[in-house]
Amino acid sequence: QITLNESGPTLVKPTQTVTLTCTFSGFSLNTHGVGVGWIRQPPGKALEWLTLIFWDDHKRYSPSLESRLAITKDTSKNQVVLTMSNMDPVDTATYYCTRYRIVSSSTEKFDHWGQGSLVTVSS
Amino acid sequence: DIQMTQSPSSLSASVGDRVTITCQANQDISKSLNWYQQKPGKAPRLLISGASILETGVPSRFSGSGSGTDFTFSISSLQPEDIATYYCQLYDNFPTFGQGTRLEIK
């Protein structure tokens, strides 16, 4: 059974850096074609992809947020860590950790999701 | 960057109705499109990948079609438990989600 769980602060102040941890089980981030990603969703709004890290340590970032994001993995602990700097109230959102699979040259997907972690940015 | 247009933004239908949602890309993305269902207060769930491949455990009333720039998601006979917001998502250089379609029961 595949599970992903997000953890981190629920409240951060503007300009601070937030660190969110995804702890997963049921799969390995050493497996070819597997990645872990972060997606966020402001209250009442659409999903927004943030970043991905792959089995080979390749990383991808949303172009609009790349300067503020960093993603790392610790395969021995089955964890992926997201840091996001210079937080602003518009960054208030539920942050989801997801498994990403590259199945073929034409099929890639977010196939398992954590329950999400609400981060509120307020002074 | 490839842009996605998902429509409609909201939809009201009766139990038993056929429901259709569309996503249009501004460039050819072949079949690189997925569909997700998100129920209120829950994480999204992957329903369809590769434009038309039904994920394991997803009821057969859900289907997807299309390739290139135009894609369709359908529910053949709407059930009360299908009330949710549905998102398309393309993958090219990076993943991009549509704006969502909120589905309500009439």
Boltz contact constraints between the chains, C-beta under 6 A:
constraints:
  - contact:
      token1: [A, 46]
      token2: [B, 97]
      max_distance: 6.0
  - contact:
      token1: [A, 46]
      token2: [B, 99]
      max_distance: 6.0
  - contact:
      token1: [A, 46]
      token2: [B, 100]
      max_distance: 6.0
  - contact:
      token1: [A, 47]
      token2: [B, 87]
      max_distance: 6.0
  - contact:
      token1: [A, 47]
      token2: [B, 97]
      max_distance: 6.0
  - contact:
      token1: [A, 49]
      token2: [B, 95]
      max_distance: 6.0
  - contact:
      token1: [A, 60]
      token2: [B, 94]
      max_distance: 6.0
  - contact:
      token1: [A, 96]
      token2: [B, 43]
      max_distance: 6.0
  - contact:
      token1: [A, 106]
      token2: [B, 30]
      max_distance: 6.0
  - contact:
      token1: [A, 106]
      token2: [B, 31]
      max_distance: 6.0
  - contact:
      token1: [A, 106]
      token2: [B, 50]
      max_distance: 6.0
  - contact:
      token1: [A, 107]
      token2: [B, 49]
      max_distance: 6.0
  - contact:
      token1: [A, 107]
      token2: [B, 50]
      max_distance: 6.0
  - contact:
      token1: [A, 108]
      token2: [B, 91]
      max_distance: 6.0
  - contact:
      token1: [A, 109]
      token2: [B, 34]
      max_distance: 6.0
  - contact:
      token1: [A, 109]
      token2: [B, 46]
      max_distance: 6.0
  - contact:
      token1: [A, 109]
      token2: [B, 49]
      max_distance: 6.0
  - contact:
      token1: [A, 111]
      token2: [B, 46]
      max_distance: 6.0
  - contact:
      token1: [A, 113]
      token2: [B, 43]
      max_distance: 6.0
  - contact:
      token1: [A, 113]
      token2: [B, 44]
      max_distance: 6.0
  - contact:
      token1: [A, 115]
      token2: [B, 43]
      max_distance: 6.0
  - contact:
      token1: [A, 116]
      token2: [B, 43]
      max_distance: 6.0
